[in-house]
Amino acid sequence: MPEVPEKLRYSEDHEWVAYDAEAGVARMGITDYAQGELGDIVFLELPETGERLEAHAVCGTIEAVKAVAELFAPLSGEVVEVNSALEDHPEKVNQDPYGEGWMIDIRVADPSQLDGLLDADGYRRHIG
């Protein structure tokens, strides 16, 4: 069974979100389930710092040995940081999807959008 940390929120598109309410910033990446389904990740195309994202819109691409998948923004806001370590080491997403494999930090435009994300139990039901 894939790891599904309790403290995170999840999109139905298999992105996770860790929200820092004080800073108004959400860190996101793909779930353990998603990286397992994709297989070995070899390249990531992530948004640029300063780019505006709309919830549910495509914001990047994940290339794996098995497939190419789109990355969807779980929340609307501005990209304030991109995990540049993934440029040279995309395998970190497979090795540590909730830690060193994080992808982007978003300054959240509307924190109420978090209410539309799944909690850990909801995500477990979603992936079956």
A tleap script that builds the chain and sets N, CA, C and O, in Angstrom:
source leaprc.protein.ff14SB
mol = sequence {
  NMET PRO GLU VAL PRO GLU LYS LEU ARG TYR
  SER GLU ASP HIE GLU TRP VAL ALA TYR ASP
  ALA GLU ALA GLY VAL ALA ARG MET GLY ILE
  THR ASP TYR ALA GLN GLY GLU LEU GLY ASP
  ILE VAL PHE LEU GLU LEU PRO GLU THR GLY
  GLU ARG LEU GLU ALA HIE ALA VAL CYS GLY
  THR ILE GLU ALA VAL LYS ALA VAL ALA GLU
  LEU PHE ALA PRO LEU SER GLY GLU VAL VAL
  GLU VAL ASN SER ALA LEU GLU ASP HIE PRO
  GLU LYS VAL ASN GLN ASP PRO TYR GLY GLU
  GLY TRP MET ILE ASP ILE ARG VAL ALA ASP
  PRO SER GLN LEU ASP GLY LEU LEU ASP ALA
  ASP GLY TYR ARG ARG HIE ILE CGLY
}
set mol.1.N position { 0.847 -1.190 0.000 }
set mol.1.CA position { 0.000 0.000 0.000 }
set mol.1.C position { 0.888 1.247 0.000 }
set mol.1.O position { 1.812 1.350 0.806 }
set mol.2.N position { 0.613 2.183 -0.891 }
set mol.2.CA position { 1.416 3.410 -0.933 }
set mol.2.C position { 1.290 4.224 0.363 }
set mol.2.O position { 0.268 4.179 1.048 }
set mol.3.N position { 2.337 4.954 0.671 }
set mol.3.CA position { 2.336 5.826 1.841 }
set mol.3.C position { 1.413 7.022 1.588 }
set mol.3.O position { 1.465 7.647 0.529 }
set mol.4.N position { 0.564 7.332 2.585 }
set mol.4.CA position { -0.350 8.480 2.513 }
set mol.4.C position { -0.278 9.212 3.861 }
set mol.4.O position { -1.053 8.901 4.766 }
set mol.5.N position { 0.637 10.178 4.009 }
set mol.5.CA position { 0.772 10.884 5.281 }
set mol.5.C position { -0.521 11.597 5.704 }
set mol.5.O position { -1.199 12.216 4.884 }
set mol.6.N position { -0.840 11.498 6.976 }
set mol.6.CA position { -2.068 12.069 7.535 }
set mol.6.C position { -2.107 13.586 7.455 }
set mol.6.O position { -3.177 14.162 7.257 }
set mol.7.N position { -0.953 14.252 7.606 }
set mol.7.CA position { -0.926 15.716 7.743 }
set mol.7.C position { -1.116 16.469 6.428 }
set mol.7.O position { -1.242 17.694 6.432 }
set mol.8.N position { -1.139 15.752 5.302 }
set mol.8.CA position { -1.222 16.406 4.000 }
set mol.8.C position { -2.639 16.402 3.452 }
set mol.8.O position { -3.513 15.690 3.946 }
set mol.9.N position { -2.848 17.218 2.413 }
set mol.9.CA position { -4.104 17.209 1.645 }
set mol.9.C position { -3.748 16.696 0.251 }
set mol.9.O position { -2.590 16.762 -0.162 }
set mol.10.N position { -4.750 16.183 -0.472 }
set mol.10.CA position { -4.484 15.512 -1.745 }
set mol.10.C position { -5.493 15.917 -2.807 }
set mol.10.O position { -6.663 16.157 -2.511 }
set mol.11.N position { -5.022 15.991 -4.054 }
set mol.11.CA position { -5.931 16.232 -5.173 }
set mol.11.C position { -6.307 14.876 -5.777 }
set mol.11.O position { -5.611 13.881 -5.575 }
set mol.12.N position { -7.396 14.853 -6.504 }
set mol.12.CA position { -7.776 13.628 -7.198 }
set mol.12.C position { -6.822 13.327 -8.352 }
set mol.12.O position { -6.838 12.229 -8.907 }
set mol.13.N position { -5.991 14.310 -8.709 }
set mol.13.CA position { -4.983 14.123 -9.761 }
set mol.13.C position { -3.661 13.619 -9.185 }
set mol.13.O position { -2.665 13.540 -9.904 }
set mol.14.N position { -3.642 13.279 -7.903 }
set mol.14.CA position { -2.500 12.641 -7.224 }
set mol.14.C position { -1.373 13.600 -6.858 }
set mol.14.O position { -0.211 13.200 -6.799 }
set mol.15.N position { -1.715 14.872 -6.610 }
set mol.15.CA position { -0.747 15.798 -6.037 }
set mol.15.C position { -1.017 15.910 -4.534 }
set mol.15.O position { -2.161 15.817 -4.091 }
set mol.16.N position { 0.046 16.110 -3.762 }
set mol.16.CA position { -0.109 16.364 -2.332 }
set mol.16.C position { 0.208 17.827 -2.048 }
set mol.16.O position { 0.933 18.485 -2.794 }
set mol.17.N position { -0.361 18.318 -0.943 }
set mol.17.CA position { -0.177 19.710 -0.538 }
set mol.17.C position { 0.094 19.754 0.969 }
set mol.17.O position { -0.630 19.147 1.758 }
set mol.18.N position { 1.138 20.474 1.352 }
set mol.18.CA position { 1.414 20.783 2.754 }
set mol.18.C position { 1.286 22.299 2.878 }
set mol.18.O position { 2.086 23.043 2.310 }
set mol.19.N position { 0.283 22.751 3.619 }
set mol.19.CA position { -0.004 24.191 3.694 }
set mol.19.C position { 0.524 24.789 4.977 }
set mol.19.O position { 0.263 24.277 6.065 }
set mol.20.N position { 1.276 25.885 4.847 }
set mol.20.CA position { 1.759 26.668 5.980 }
set mol.20.C position { 0.875 27.907 6.059 }
set mol.20.O position { 1.069 28.869 5.315 }
set mol.21.N position { -0.099 27.876 6.967 }
set mol.21.CA position { -1.088 28.946 7.052 }
set mol.21.C position { -0.447 30.291 7.415 }
set mol.21.O position { -0.877 31.331 6.917 }
set mol.22.N position { 0.567 30.278 8.270 }
set mol.22.CA position { 1.225 31.535 8.665 }
set mol.22.C position { 1.866 32.219 7.465 }
set mol.22.O position { 1.741 33.433 7.296 }
set mol.23.N position { 2.549 31.444 6.633 }
set mol.23.CA position { 3.234 31.997 5.463 }
set mol.23.C position { 2.296 32.140 4.265 }
set mol.23.O position { 2.580 32.896 3.336 }
set mol.24.N position { 1.173 31.406 4.288 }
set mol.24.CA position { 0.253 31.428 3.150 }
set mol.24.C position { 0.810 30.693 1.940 }
set mol.24.O position { 0.444 30.978 0.800 }
set mol.25.N position { 1.704 29.737 2.207 }
set mol.25.CA position { 2.390 29.016 1.132 }
set mol.25.C position { 2.099 27.522 1.236 }
set mol.25.O position { 2.087 26.946 2.324 }
set mol.26.N position { 1.865 26.914 0.076 }
set mol.26.CA position { 1.630 25.476 -0.001 }
set mol.26.C position { 2.776 24.838 -0.777 }
set mol.26.O position { 3.108 25.271 -1.880 }
set mol.27.N position { 3.371 23.813 -0.196 }
set mol.27.CA position { 4.379 23.012 -0.894 }
set mol.27.C position { 3.639 21.857 -1.539 }
set mol.27.O position { 2.738 21.281 -0.929 }
set mol.28.N position { 4.008 21.509 -2.770 }
set mol.28.CA position { 3.317 20.408 -3.434 }
set mol.28.C position { 4.283 19.497 -4.172 }
set mol.28.O position { 5.406 19.872 -4.509 }
set mol.29.N position { 3.802 18.295 -4.405 }
set mol.29.CA position { 4.528 17.292 -5.182 }
set mol.29.C position { 3.524 16.243 -5.611 }
set mol.29.O position { 2.315 16.441 -5.483 }
set mol.30.N position { 4.024 15.123 -6.121 }
set mol.30.CA position { 3.107 14.033 -6.455 }
set mol.30.C position { 3.177 12.970 -5.368 }
set mol.30.O position { 4.175 12.848 -4.659 }
set mol.31.N position { 2.115 12.217 -5.255 }
set mol.31.CA position { 2.003 11.223 -4.189 }
set mol.31.C position { 2.870 9.993 -4.447 }
set mol.31.O position { 3.337 9.752 -5.561 }
set mol.32.N position { 3.063 9.232 -3.385 }
set mol.32.CA position { 3.770 7.963 -3.476 }
set mol.32.C position { 3.054 7.042 -4.470 }
set mol.32.O position { 3.701 6.348 -5.254 }
set mol.33.N position { 1.735 7.036 -4.435 }
set mol.33.CA position { 0.952 6.233 -5.379 }
set mol.33.C position { 1.268 6.641 -6.819 }
set mol.33.O position { 1.504 5.782 -7.668 }
set mol.34.N position { 1.275 7.938 -7.096 }
set mol.34.CA position { 1.513 8.440 -8.451 }
set mol.34.C position { 2.911 8.075 -8.941 }
set mol.34.O position { 3.066 7.615 -10.073 }
set mol.35.N position { 3.929 8.274 -8.106 }
set mol.35.CA position { 5.288 7.965 -8.549 }
set mol.35.C position { 5.431 6.469 -8.800 }
set mol.35.O position { 6.167 6.059 -9.697 }
set mol.36.N position { 4.734 5.651 -8.015 }
set mol.36.CA position { 4.773 4.208 -8.220 }
set mol.36.C position { 4.124 3.787 -9.529 }
set mol.36.O position { 4.606 2.881 -10.209 }
set mol.37.N position { 3.028 4.452 -9.876 }
set mol.37.CA position { 2.334 4.154 -11.130 }
set mol.37.C position { 3.160 4.595 -12.336 }
set mol.37.O position { 3.151 3.930 -13.372 }
set mol.38.N position { 3.870 5.706 -12.207 }
set mol.38.CA position { 4.674 6.224 -13.316 }
set mol.38.C position { 5.942 5.421 -13.549 }
set mol.38.O position { 6.386 5.280 -14.688 }
set mol.39.N position { 6.523 4.900 -12.494 }
set mol.39.CA position { 7.815 4.228 -12.617 }
set mol.39.C position { 8.942 5.236 -12.497 }
set mol.39.O position { 8.753 6.335 -11.976 }
set mol.40.N position { 10.107 4.861 -12.978 }
set mol.40.CA position { 11.296 5.697 -12.818 }
set mol.40.C position { 11.144 7.026 -13.552 }
set mol.40.O position { 10.998 7.068 -14.773 }
set mol.41.N position { 11.182 8.109 -12.779 }
set mol.41.CA position { 11.041 9.456 -13.339 }
set mol.41.C position { 12.403 9.920 -13.845 }
set mol.41.O position { 13.402 9.859 -13.127 }
set mol.42.N position { 12.425 10.387 -15.102 }
set mol.42.CA position { 13.691 10.763 -15.732 }
set mol.42.C position { 13.801 12.259 -16.041 }
set mol.42.O position { 14.902 12.764 -16.259 }
set mol.43.N position { 12.664 12.974 -16.062 }
set mol.43.CA position { 12.706 14.406 -16.381 }
set mol.43.C position { 11.432 15.073 -15.875 }
set mol.43.O position { 10.347 14.494 -15.927 }
set mol.44.N position { 11.587 16.305 -15.383 }
set mol.44.CA position { 10.445 17.106 -14.931 }
set mol.44.C position { 10.490 18.463 -15.605 }
set mol.44.O position { 11.544 19.093 -15.693 }
set mol.45.N position { 9.352 18.899 -16.074 }
set mol.45.CA position { 9.204 20.271 -16.555 }
set mol.45.C position { 8.271 20.955 -15.565 }
set mol.45.O position { 7.076 20.664 -15.515 }
set mol.46.N position { 8.834 21.868 -14.779 }
set mol.46.CA position { 8.077 22.536 -13.721 }
set mol.46.C position { 7.887 24.007 -14.077 }
set mol.46.O position { 8.637 24.550 -14.889 }
set mol.47.N position { 6.884 24.660 -13.471 }
set mol.47.CA position { 6.677 26.087 -13.744 }
set mol.47.C position { 7.842 26.919 -13.198 }
set mol.47.O position { 8.621 26.453 -12.367 }
set mol.48.N position { 7.939 28.142 -13.677 }
set mol.48.CA position { 8.983 29.076 -13.252 }
set mol.48.C position { 8.539 29.839 -12.006 }
set mol.48.O position { 7.345 30.031 -11.780 }
set mol.49.N position { 9.500 30.269 -11.207 }
set mol.49.CA position { 9.213 31.156 -10.085 }
set mol.49.C position { 8.529 32.415 -10.626 }
set mol.49.O position { 8.966 32.977 -11.630 }
set mol.50.N position { 7.468 32.850 -9.967 }
set mol.50.CA position { 6.727 34.027 -10.392 }
set mol.50.C position { 5.540 33.705 -11.281 }
set mol.50.O position { 4.679 34.557 -11.502 }
set mol.51.N position { 5.486 32.482 -11.794 }
set mol.51.CA position { 4.377 32.087 -12.670 }
set mol.51.C position { 3.089 31.961 -11.857 }
set mol.51.O position { 3.098 31.481 -10.724 }
set mol.52.N position { 1.978 32.402 -12.458 }
set mol.52.CA position { 0.658 32.295 -11.825 }
set mol.52.C position { 0.024 30.976 -12.240 }
set mol.52.O position { 0.014 30.623 -13.419 }
set mol.53.N position { -0.499 30.258 -11.267 }
set mol.53.CA position { -1.154 28.974 -11.521 }
set mol.53.C position { -2.639 29.072 -11.219 }
set mol.53.O position { -3.057 29.794 -10.314 }
set mol.54.N position { -3.422 28.341 -11.983 }
set mol.54.CA position { -4.858 28.215 -11.723 }
set mol.54.C position { -5.128 26.799 -11.269 }
set mol.54.O position { -4.609 25.846 -11.852 }
set mol.55.N position { -5.933 26.654 -10.238 }
set mol.55.CA position { -6.269 25.332 -9.719 }
set mol.55.C position { -6.796 24.443 -10.835 }
set mol.55.O position { -7.607 24.870 -11.658 }
set mol.56.N position { -6.329 23.215 -10.851 }
set mol.56.CA position { -6.740 22.156 -11.785 }
set mol.56.C position { -6.165 22.319 -13.188 }
set mol.56.O position { -6.411 21.472 -14.048 }
set mol.57.N position { -5.403 23.386 -13.444 }
set mol.57.CA position { -4.790 23.582 -14.763 }
set mol.57.C position { -3.430 22.888 -14.808 }
set mol.57.O position { -2.771 22.722 -13.781 }
set mol.58.N position { -3.027 22.491 -15.992 }
set mol.58.CA position { -1.722 21.866 -16.175 }
set mol.58.C position { -0.632 22.882 -15.833 }
set mol.58.O position { -0.670 24.027 -16.283 }
set mol.59.N position { 0.344 22.443 -15.025 }
set mol.59.CA position { 1.433 23.354 -14.650 }
set mol.59.C position { 2.803 22.740 -14.878 }
set mol.59.O position { 3.818 23.338 -14.522 }
set mol.60.N position { 2.842 21.552 -15.470 }
set mol.60.CA position { 4.126 20.921 -15.737 }
set mol.60.C position { 3.948 19.547 -16.347 }
set mol.60.O position { 2.836 19.087 -16.605 }
set mol.61.N position { 5.094 18.904 -16.570 }
set mol.61.CA position { 5.114 17.575 -17.171 }
set mol.61.C position { 6.086 16.687 -16.407 }
set mol.61.O position { 7.145 17.135 -15.967 }
set mol.62.N position { 5.712 15.431 -16.259 }
set mol.62.CA position { 6.564 14.435 -15.618 }
set mol.62.C position { 6.840 13.352 -16.653 }
set mol.62.O position { 5.917 12.713 -17.159 }
set mol.63.N position { 8.117 13.153 -16.963 }
set mol.63.CA position { 8.488 12.100 -17.903 }
set mol.63.C position { 9.096 10.949 -17.112 }
set mol.63.O position { 10.031 11.125 -16.331 }
set mol.64.N position { 8.536 9.766 -17.341 }
set mol.64.CA position { 9.026 8.564 -16.692 }
set mol.64.C position { 9.333 7.532 -17.767 }
set mol.64.O position { 8.978 7.710 -18.932 }
set mol.65.N position { 9.989 6.461 -17.372 }
set mol.65.CA position { 10.325 5.403 -18.311 }
set mol.65.C position { 9.044 4.831 -18.928 }
set mol.65.O position { 9.012 4.537 -20.123 }
set mol.66.N position { 7.988 4.671 -18.120 }
set mol.66.CA position { 6.737 4.071 -18.584 }
set mol.66.C position { 5.822 5.031 -19.332 }
set mol.66.O position { 5.110 4.616 -20.246 }
set mol.67.N position { 5.831 6.307 -18.959 }
set mol.67.CA position { 4.813 7.222 -19.473 }
set mol.67.C position { 5.225 8.677 -19.291 }
set mol.67.O position { 6.185 8.991 -18.587 }
set mol.68.N position { 4.472 9.553 -19.947 }
set mol.68.CA position { 4.583 10.994 -19.723 }
set mol.68.C position { 3.250 11.426 -19.132 }
set mol.68.O position { 2.192 11.075 -19.655 }
set mol.69.N position { 3.297 12.185 -18.044 }
set mol.69.CA position { 2.071 12.617 -17.373 }
set mol.69.C position { 2.098 14.119 -17.158 }
set mol.69.O position { 3.161 14.729 -17.046 }
set mol.70.N position { 0.909 14.702 -17.101 }
set mol.70.CA position { 0.801 16.123 -16.808 }
set mol.70.C position { 0.729 16.323 -15.306 }
set mol.70.O position { 0.194 15.490 -14.574 }
set mol.71.N position { 1.276 17.437 -14.864 }
set mol.71.CA position { 1.208 17.855 -13.470 }
set mol.71.C position { 0.150 18.943 -13.389 }
set mol.71.O position { 0.168 19.892 -14.173 }
set mol.72.N position { -0.776 18.807 -12.439 }
set mol.72.CA position { -1.858 19.769 -12.293 }
set mol.72.C position { -1.676 20.576 -11.011 }
set mol.72.O position { -1.281 20.035 -9.978 }
set mol.73.N position { -1.966 21.864 -11.084 }
set mol.73.CA position { -1.904 22.720 -9.902 }
set mol.73.C position { -3.083 22.377 -8.994 }
set mol.73.O position { -4.228 22.441 -9.442 }
set mol.74.N position { -2.842 22.019 -7.742 }
set mol.74.CA position { -3.946 21.715 -6.841 }
set mol.74.C position { -4.643 22.974 -6.322 }
set mol.74.O position { -5.783 22.912 -5.861 }
set mol.75.N position { -3.948 24.124 -6.399 }
set mol.75.CA position { -4.452 25.391 -5.879 }
set mol.75.C position { -4.039 26.525 -6.809 }
set mol.75.O position { -3.065 26.397 -7.551 }
set mol.76.N position { -4.766 27.623 -6.775 }
set mol.76.CA position { -4.381 28.820 -7.523 }
set mol.76.C position { -3.395 29.638 -6.703 }
set mol.76.O position { -3.472 29.679 -5.475 }
set mol.77.N position { -2.474 30.283 -7.394 }
set mol.77.CA position { -1.522 31.148 -6.706 }
set mol.77.C position { -0.280 31.374 -7.534 }
set mol.77.O position { -0.238 31.047 -8.720 }
set mol.78.N position { 0.736 31.938 -6.896 }
set mol.78.CA position { 1.988 32.277 -7.555 }
set mol.78.C position { 3.093 31.342 -7.085 }
set mol.78.O position { 3.238 31.089 -5.889 }
set mol.79.N position { 3.867 30.835 -8.028 }
set mol.79.CA position { 5.009 29.977 -7.698 }
set mol.79.C position { 6.080 30.848 -7.035 }
set mol.79.O position { 6.565 31.808 -7.634 }
set mol.80.N position { 6.444 30.507 -5.795 }
set mol.80.CA position { 7.469 31.281 -5.089 }
set mol.80.C position { 8.795 30.534 -4.991 }
set mol.80.O position { 9.832 31.135 -4.712 }
set mol.81.N position { 8.761 29.214 -5.223 }
set mol.81.CA position { 10.006 28.444 -5.228 }
set mol.81.C position { 9.790 27.161 -6.009 }
set mol.81.O position { 8.715 26.561 -5.985 }
set mol.82.N position { 10.851 26.759 -6.705 }
set mol.82.CA position { 10.857 25.506 -7.463 }
set mol.82.C position { 12.018 24.675 -6.928 }
set mol.82.O position { 13.095 25.210 -6.665 }
set mol.83.N position { 11.809 23.386 -6.766 }
set mol.83.CA position { 12.872 22.508 -6.272 }
set mol.83.C position { 13.877 22.262 -7.396 }
set mol.83.O position { 13.724 21.332 -8.188 }
set mol.84.N position { 14.900 23.101 -7.453 }
set mol.84.CA position { 15.888 23.037 -8.533 }
set mol.84.C position { 16.733 21.768 -8.476 }
set mol.84.O position { 17.337 21.394 -9.482 }
set mol.85.N position { 16.792 21.101 -7.331 }
set mol.85.CA position { 17.554 19.851 -7.215 }
set mol.85.C position { 16.997 18.772 -8.143 }
set mol.85.O position { 17.713 17.847 -8.527 }
set mol.86.N position { 15.712 18.894 -8.502 }
set mol.86.CA position { 15.093 17.881 -9.358 }
set mol.86.C position { 15.565 17.965 -10.804 }
set mol.86.O position { 15.399 17.010 -11.563 }
set mol.87.N position { 16.156 19.099 -11.197 }
set mol.87.CA position { 16.683 19.220 -12.567 }
set mol.87.C position { 17.732 18.151 -12.826 }
set mol.87.O position { 17.711 17.490 -13.864 }
set mol.88.N position { 18.647 17.983 -11.883 }
set mol.88.CA position { 19.722 17.006 -12.035 }
set mol.88.C position { 19.395 15.659 -11.397 }
set mol.88.O position { 20.030 14.648 -11.700 }
set mol.89.N position { 18.396 15.652 -10.508 }
set mol.89.CA position { 18.079 14.425 -9.782 }
set mol.89.C position { 16.564 14.176 -9.708 }
set mol.89.O position { 15.989 14.179 -8.620 }
set mol.90.N position { 15.916 13.959 -10.869 }
set mol.90.CA position { 14.464 13.725 -10.852 }
set mol.90.C position { 14.073 12.458 -10.101 }
set mol.90.O position { 12.923 12.307 -9.687 }
set mol.91.N position { 15.027 11.552 -9.926 }
set mol.91.CA position { 14.748 10.306 -9.200 }
set mol.91.C position { 14.384 10.542 -7.734 }
set mol.91.O position { 13.849 9.649 -7.077 }
set mol.92.N position { 14.675 11.757 -7.213 }
set mol.92.CA position { 14.290 12.074 -5.826 }
set mol.92.C position { 12.776 11.976 -5.643 }
set mol.92.O position { 12.301 11.704 -4.540 }
set mol.93.N position { 12.018 12.194 -6.718 }
set mol.93.CA position { 10.556 12.074 -6.634 }
set mol.93.C position { 10.175 10.630 -6.342 }
set mol.93.O position { 9.246 10.378 -5.575 }
set mol.94.N position { 10.886 9.674 -6.950 }
set mol.94.CA position { 10.632 8.262 -6.671 }
set mol.94.C position { 11.125 7.871 -5.282 }
set mol.94.O position { 10.455 7.123 -4.569 }
set mol.95.N position { 12.282 8.370 -4.902 }
set mol.95.CA position { 12.921 7.964 -3.652 }
set mol.95.C position { 12.257 8.567 -2.417 }
set mol.95.O position { 12.184 7.912 -1.377 }
set mol.96.N position { 11.773 9.803 -2.514 }
set mol.96.CA position { 11.255 10.521 -1.349 }
set mol.96.C position { 10.191 11.527 -1.796 }
set mol.96.O position { 10.419 12.734 -1.723 }
set mol.97.N position { 9.017 11.040 -2.264 }
set mol.97.CA position { 8.030 11.954 -2.853 }
set mol.97.C position { 7.502 13.027 -1.898 }
set mol.97.O position { 7.088 14.096 -2.345 }
set mol.98.N position { 7.510 12.754 -0.587 }
set mol.98.CA position { 6.975 13.719 0.380 }
set mol.98.C position { 8.073 14.553 1.044 }
set mol.98.O position { 7.778 15.415 1.872 }
set mol.99.N position { 9.318 14.307 0.691 }
set mol.99.CA position { 10.444 15.027 1.280 }
set mol.99.C position { 11.250 15.719 0.203 }
set mol.99.O position { 10.824 16.739 -0.338 }
set mol.100.N position { 12.429 15.164 -0.116 }
set mol.100.CA position { 13.317 15.778 -1.095 }
set mol.100.C position { 12.724 15.824 -2.496 }
set mol.100.O position { 13.235 16.542 -3.356 }
set mol.101.N position { 11.648 15.066 -2.745 }
set mol.101.CA position { 11.021 15.052 -4.053 }
set mol.101.C position { 9.905 16.075 -4.230 }
set mol.101.O position { 9.161 16.010 -5.208 }
set mol.102.N position { 9.777 17.032 -3.286 }
set mol.102.CA position { 8.760 18.089 -3.449 }
set mol.102.C position { 9.063 18.857 -4.736 }
set mol.102.O position { 10.204 18.886 -5.195 }
set mol.103.N position { 8.040 19.472 -5.306 }
set mol.103.CA position { 8.223 20.120 -6.607 }
set mol.103.C position { 8.178 21.640 -6.568 }
set mol.103.O position { 9.125 22.296 -7.003 }
set mol.104.N position { 7.093 22.212 -6.054 }
set mol.104.CA position { 6.977 23.679 -6.055 }
set mol.104.C position { 6.305 24.178 -4.786 }
set mol.104.O position { 5.556 23.455 -4.130 }
set mol.105.N position { 6.592 25.432 -4.456 }
set mol.105.CA position { 5.900 26.162 -3.393 }
set mol.105.C position { 5.029 27.219 -4.061 }
set mol.105.O position { 5.476 27.933 -4.958 }
set mol.106.N position { 3.790 27.308 -3.614 }
set mol.106.CA position { 2.816 28.237 -4.189 }
set mol.106.C position { 2.313 29.183 -3.105 }
set mol.106.O position { 1.871 28.734 -2.047 }
set mol.107.N position { 2.379 30.508 -3.361 }
set mol.107.CA position { 1.714 31.462 -2.475 }
set mol.107.C position { 0.240 31.393 -2.854 }
set mol.107.O position { -0.162 31.811 -3.940 }
set mol.108.N position { -0.546 30.863 -1.944 }
set mol.108.CA position { -1.942 30.523 -2.220 }
set mol.108.C position { -2.810 31.774 -2.321 }
set mol.108.O position { -2.814 32.618 -1.426 }
set mol.109.N position { -3.544 31.876 -3.426 }
set mol.109.CA position { -4.418 33.027 -3.659 }
set mol.109.C position { -5.695 32.935 -2.833 }
set mol.109.O position { -6.190 33.952 -2.347 }
set mol.110.N position { -6.230 31.737 -2.669 }
set mol.110.CA position { -7.508 31.546 -1.974 }
set mol.110.C position { -7.432 30.300 -1.097 }
set mol.110.O position { -7.684 29.193 -1.572 }
set mol.111.N position { -7.081 30.474 0.199 }
set mol.111.CA position { -6.934 29.319 1.084 }
set mol.111.C position { -8.187 28.441 1.183 }
set mol.111.O position { -8.088 27.274 1.560 }
set mol.112.N position { -9.353 28.982 0.853 }
set mol.112.CA position { -10.568 28.158 0.929 }
set mol.112.C position { -10.524 27.018 -0.092 }
set mol.112.O position { -11.270 26.049 0.044 }
set mol.113.N position { -9.660 27.117 -1.117 }
set mol.113.CA position { -9.524 26.022 -2.080 }
set mol.113.C position { -9.009 24.740 -1.419 }
set mol.113.O position { -9.229 23.642 -1.931 }
set mol.114.N position { -8.332 24.883 -0.295 }
set mol.114.CA position { -7.855 23.699 0.432 }
set mol.114.C position { -9.022 22.797 0.843 }
set mol.114.O position { -8.867 21.581 0.955 }
set mol.115.N position { -10.191 23.407 1.067 }
set mol.115.CA position { -11.373 22.631 1.464 }
set mol.115.C position { -11.813 21.665 0.378 }
set mol.115.O position { -12.507 20.689 0.664 }
set mol.116.N position { -11.419 21.922 -0.867 }
set mol.116.CA position { -11.779 21.049 -1.972 }
set mol.116.C position { -10.836 19.872 -2.165 }
set mol.116.O position { -11.065 19.021 -3.025 }
set mol.117.N position { -9.774 19.822 -1.363 }
set mol.117.CA position { -8.818 18.726 -1.457 }
set mol.117.C position { -9.205 17.605 -0.493 }
set mol.117.O position { -9.936 17.824 0.472 }
set mol.118.N position { -8.707 16.418 -0.769 }
set mol.118.CA position { -9.007 15.250 0.048 }
set mol.118.C position { -8.094 15.189 1.265 }
set mol.118.O position { -6.941 15.616 1.211 }
set mol.119.N position { -8.627 14.649 2.371 }
set mol.119.CA position { -7.748 14.326 3.497 }
set mol.119.C position { -7.158 12.940 3.219 }
set mol.119.O position { -7.465 12.328 2.196 }
set mol.120.N position { -6.314 12.446 4.127 }
set mol.120.CA position { -5.625 11.175 3.898 }
set mol.120.C position { -6.612 10.022 3.702 }
set mol.120.O position { -6.427 9.200 2.805 }
set mol.121.N position { -7.648 9.953 4.523 }
set mol.121.CA position { -8.636 8.876 4.381 }
set mol.121.C position { -9.354 8.961 3.037 }
set mol.121.O position { -9.566 7.944 2.375 }
set mol.122.N position { -9.726 10.173 2.637 }
set mol.122.CA position { -10.389 10.374 1.353 }
set mol.122.C position { -9.494 9.964 0.194 }
set mol.122.O position { -9.965 9.375 -0.779 }
set mol.123.N position { -8.203 10.273 0.293 }
set mol.123.CA position { -7.285 9.905 -0.783 }
set mol.123.C position { -7.095 8.393 -0.833 }
set mol.123.O position { -7.035 7.812 -1.917 }
set mol.124.N position { -7.001 7.753 0.325 }
set mol.124.CA position { -6.884 6.287 0.349 }
set mol.124.C position { -8.090 5.649 -0.339 }
set mol.124.O position { -7.938 4.696 -1.103 }
set mol.125.N position { -9.282 6.172 -0.068 }
set mol.125.CA position { -10.490 5.641 -0.739 }
set mol.125.C position { -10.412 5.893 -2.240 }
set mol.125.O position { -10.811 5.043 -3.037 }
set mol.126.N position { -9.899 7.060 -2.628 }
set mol.126.CA position { -9.797 7.427 -4.041 }
set mol.126.C position { -8.904 6.465 -4.819 }
set mol.126.O position { -9.225 6.102 -5.950 }
set mol.127.N position { -7.783 6.047 -4.221 }
set mol.127.CA position { -6.865 5.161 -4.934 }
set mol.127.C position { -7.222 3.692 -4.749 }
set mol.127.O position { -6.629 2.814 -5.375 }
set mol.128.N position { -8.204 3.432 -3.877 }
set mol.128.CA position { -8.703 2.068 -3.714 }
set mol.128.C position { -7.811 1.205 -2.899 }
set mol.128.O position { -8.115 0.031 -2.685 }
savepdb mol mol.pdb
quit
